[in-house]
Amino acid sequence: MIQAGKIFFVLTVCLLVNLLFSSFNKQDAHPVNFKMPFKQAGFTERQAAAHLIDRFTFGNSPGYLDEVIKSGLENWFLQQLEGKQNDADLNKRLSGYDALQMSNTQVLTKFPRTATIVKEAVAEGIISKDSLKENGKKEYREAVKAYMEQKGYKPQQELFRQFVSQKILSAAYSNNQLHQVLTEFWFNHFNVSISKNQCAPYIPAYERDVIRPNVAGKFGTLLLATAQSPAMLFYLDNFSSSGENSDFKQRQEKLQQRLEKKASQANDEDPSGDKAKLMEKLSTNKKNQGLNENYAREIMELHTLGVDGGYSQQDVTNAAKVLTGWTVYPMANGPASAVKKMIERFGEDNLAAKGFVHDGDFFFAINRHDNGAKTVLGKPFAAGGGYQDGLDLINLLAHHAATAKFICKKLAVKFVSDNPPASLTDKMAATFLANNGDIKEVLKTMVAAPEFWTKDAIAQKTKSPLELAISSVRALDATVNMPFLMYQWVSKMGQKLYYYQAPTGFPDKGQYWINTGALLNRMNFGLAFASQKIPGVEFNLAAINNNHEPESAIDALKTYSKIILPERDVDATIKRLTALVNDPSIQQKIDEAAGKATSNSDQNHVAMGGNQDADEIMLDQKNGRILTEDKLARKNLGKRTKAGNEMMPSAAGNNSMLAQVVGIIIGSPEFQKR
């Protein structure tokens, strides 16, 4: 009996200890008290749901607001944070884009740069170096095109066309809307640009494998993933940044001396080309030495601490030294690199033992790493370090108080207002630091704060061109069969996706997007879109009003303003738009807008930033054939009128009066807000 009592006592103590430690663990996790205080701010549940949709999706769609309310606002938001909603419909729409799942190596193999193709064709004797002068530009291009077909190569234009098309479809049709919005936000934050040729082929995998999976995870994980991505390494030049490694210095000097000696002894007229090969080795050996501070500066100024984050130029220089040797593992058809020759010299099996690191497409070349003593932001990095130094630096930056403040303000600018209150960003930053940079917890803190639910924050953000285009698709429950043409309209309105050259990314404030020309383009888009003058876009306007057609233009304006702008005070908007609705020349304006809806082949060529022939190719998803832009236009758009406008079939429920009214609403200042 006594023994049984002891056992009971021990079990009880163990249970209490377990509960005690469990409570400590929960406390260490710093859980956020998640409740949306919209009622205290005077919002109805429908108004609150509309506000959430405006902020965390690419736009409302028929019946979606009711779905959010049915799910419960907090529950809907948590589901969106998880990003695990079924996306079978989207996946079906994307199934024809075969390049989207390719690895970087596969992309470089299937979509090599034109310079790589020409070099290969010259080496095989298919094209001579003088053929451009001898035969002319057209014949030269035809020879390159024939060689590509023979080898099964595709132009990079097709890769980029598929990539930007998936952006349009994903934003419009994904059920995981918040993850799509966050993907756009974080890509913009960690911007890379297709305009930089070395970087361009790696961008599809960058968004798919680096940005998208980490949009609601730990910031440090996302930061490290971007730092090791070939897209970022090439974009900000860290792939070539190297320093002096004392352990390898003597070996490097001896190699240099041997090469110089052999080069001096080689015969200049040697038909075997030994002299030229030796000179190339000497050049390669020299040009890969040198510190590049581009990435170190931007990771501090733009990715983490912010321009006022308390770092110095010396911190930038030392951070660059810490990150020397962070480069790209050689891939087929990738940029020529001394790394490949170095790997061959040491042998793949011996790399890890010598301090080299190979992880996917990332490679750490310790022989190019500055292993002297350094200090960054007061943290010492002892001499003799290697790959771990870079990891420690990334971790330091990811968890810095200045980073928490900078990142949280950027999130608040995106989701709250162009000038969010400091009281809100302070709360978010505190959560960031207490929860190891957990983006989910930061966003929960934001929507649980009273500052998110002020009346002044409602519809105060200006939609970007992408947000305007996709919110229009969603508002009218439209089917987009030719997403690249929607992309062209987004570009025309000022947001050429993936081509923004500066590492800052597109500014996220209304003053950047709105000016007289931009407003005109937006109204033109609204008119062309609602009138189905943008090829490949289909919808039924009457269907979103339960198949009731309004009796007059003014009646249509009142009815559809409430449908397209749910829970907004539309009385002032209706009053402003009435004059436009009654404008007798509105049809002419629609036709003029439609004439600008699609660009010609030369404009397509410029828009994609490529060097392919104007007779671009595009994948016909239905049957897998390759069609030229002209053939595609004839196949899908029908006959042209004398005025040059496309004759689009009239869908059920769409009459010209109703289309005009809806176009005016989409182009109105009220619809530009979110």
C-alpha angles and dihedrals in degrees: 000000000000090000091052090051091053092051091050090049092050092048090049092050091048090051092050092047090049091050091047093052090043090056090049090051091051090049091051089053090059096214115209118237096235116202127128110231096204095129092056087054091054099256124141116225091255092051090049092049091050090051092051091049091050092052105036106032138049089252147307122287131195109293094001096110090056090050091054092051092047091053092048119250097255092043092049091051093049090050090051090050090054092049096205101124116134111269101181092131093053092045089054091052090050096045093097093059100090096175096060095081097045121119119236090259092051091049092051090048096047099033106034121174116264091245090056092049093049092047090051093046091050091049090053092047094243092119126026122220090240096048093099091060094039101045105023133241098291095052090045092054092047090053091051091047092050091049091050091052091049091053096040093244122154127207116255087237089075092051092052092043091055090045097053090042091057089052091058093046095044093050093047102043111023116114087209093073098160091055089052091051091047091048089056091046097049095041088054091047092050093036123186124173135224086211088078103076098206090053100041105083092053097054099087091056090042092061094038101044105022109031107027100051093048104043095110101025132084115322092222091058091052092046093052092046091054092046091056098042117111088225092060095036090056096036095057095029099241090131089077099038111117139166140192115285110196092205091057100031097091092047090049093050092050091049090050092051092049092050092048091049093050091046092052091050096046119103112249089214095047105138091208089068096232091141092054093046092051092049089051090053090050091050092048091048091054103038094056092061117090143082119260115195099186098101095038090055095047096044087059101036101037110015104041129352101029127226090290094043096119101254126134134215087257088057089053092050093048093045088053089053091050089054097047112125094033100128146134125285108241114263133186111279089004123134115296109262139182085221091076092054091046091052090050090050096051098033125239093256093056099049101090093050090056095050100265117136126208116186115163108298092346123093132184112206106198092188087066095045121108100233098182123115115282140173125210122182089343094307114121121223108199123226117266095040128141140174094345090063090065092048090050091051093050089049092049092052094043093056100037118125090232089054092052090052095045097046094044093050090051090051091048091050089052098046106024116026143317088261107032118191116263090230089065097045090048091056091048092048091051089054091047092055095041094050103044093257094305105176093199092057092047092054091046089053089051097053091041091057122095089228090069091057102051118128089235091064095058113110092345099126119087116230117241115231090262091051091048093050096045095043087055091052091049095043092056095037087237128180113225112203097168106040095171090068089054087051089055090056090050088052091048090054090056108270111100097184116229092003101087101125103202119081089232092078122215113326113252101216130100096238089066094055103038126074134121095276093045092051090051092050090048093052090047089052092050093051095045093045098048091046090052091240090135104088118242097024118117133177143142113237095190091053093064087056093050090264093296112137114209117243096228142014091255091050089050091050092053095044100044095041088062092046097047095037103040118192092005123125096247100171094096090044092052090050092051094046098047092085091053093048090054093048106123092206095057093105090056090051090051091052091049091050091048091053087063095044096095126032125219124253094271090053090049087053092052094042092057092049092227140132100227125121117280087247089082121186128231132187116247099218094198099063104006095245123138113241130185118237090253094051091045090052092050091046097051109022105050127214124341125237121231088260090058097246122133118254102227120192114253109247122214113273095020119110125167095249093053092044091052092052094047090047090054091050092051090048093046124108091244094060090048088067128080 
